[in-house]
Amino acid sequence: MDNEHARTILEFQITRNITNLFKDFLNTIEDLKEEELFNEKMGKFESVFSEMKCARLRKKILTCGNDSIRELNSLIDKLEINFKK
């Protein structure tokens, strides 16, 4: 397997795994958005996270994930990669 083919496979696997990781984080935010706590002052249940806070967290997660993919792909470009046969 030549270096270019090995690099392509490695980039694909890194991208796939990081993407799955930040999808899991986004699902966790959605789960937390559904949770409610009782606000004694207001006398009612309220969401733990506001829509605005969820949107900010979502943006941070996507930014961090995409930055990680770019950084790792940049590092891969500097390496010579060969897989065992």
N, C-alpha and C positions, 0 to 999 in steps of 0.2 A: 504494500500500500504506500503510495507516494505521500510526501509531506503535505501537499495541498488537500488531498482527500482526507487525510487524518485531521488536519486543521478544521476542515468543514464539519466533520463529524463531531469533533470536540466543541466547536462553537454552537452547533445545534443542541447538543446535550446540555451545555451550560445555560443557554437561553431558555430551553424547555424547563429545566429545573428551577431556575430563578423565577420564571413566569409562574410556575405552579406555586412557588412559595408566596409570591405576593398576591396571587388569587386566594390562597388560604387566609392571608391576613385580611383581605377585603371581605371575605365571607365572615370572618370573626367580627369585623366592624358591624356588618349587617346584623349579626346575632346580638351584639351589644346594643344596637339601636332599638331592638325590640324589647329590651329589658326596661323595667320601670322601677322607680323607688318612690316610697311614700314621702311627700313633702308635707311635714307637719304644719308649717307656717301657712301653706296654701290649702291644706286639708284635702289633698288629692294626690293621685299617682302621676308621676311625670317621667318622661324618657330620661335615661342616663345621659345620652348624647343628643344634642340638637342636630338638626339637618346641616347647619353651618359647620359644626365641629366634625361631623362625619365627612363632609366634603373636604375639609382641610386635611384630615387624617388620610383619606383616600388619595389625595394629591401627593402627600408626603410619601406614602407607600409606593405609588407608581413612579415617582421621581427617583427614590432610592433604588428600586428594582431596575429601572432603565439605566441609571448611572452605573450600577454594578455590572450589568451586562456589557455596557460600553467599555468600562475599565478592564474587565476580563478579556474581552475580544481584542482590546489594544495590547494587552500583555501577550496574548496568544500570537499576535502578529510578529512579536519579537523572538519567538521560539521556533526551533526546528522540532517538529513532532513526528515520531514514528511509533506505530503500534506493533506489538509482538504478533507474529504470525501464528 
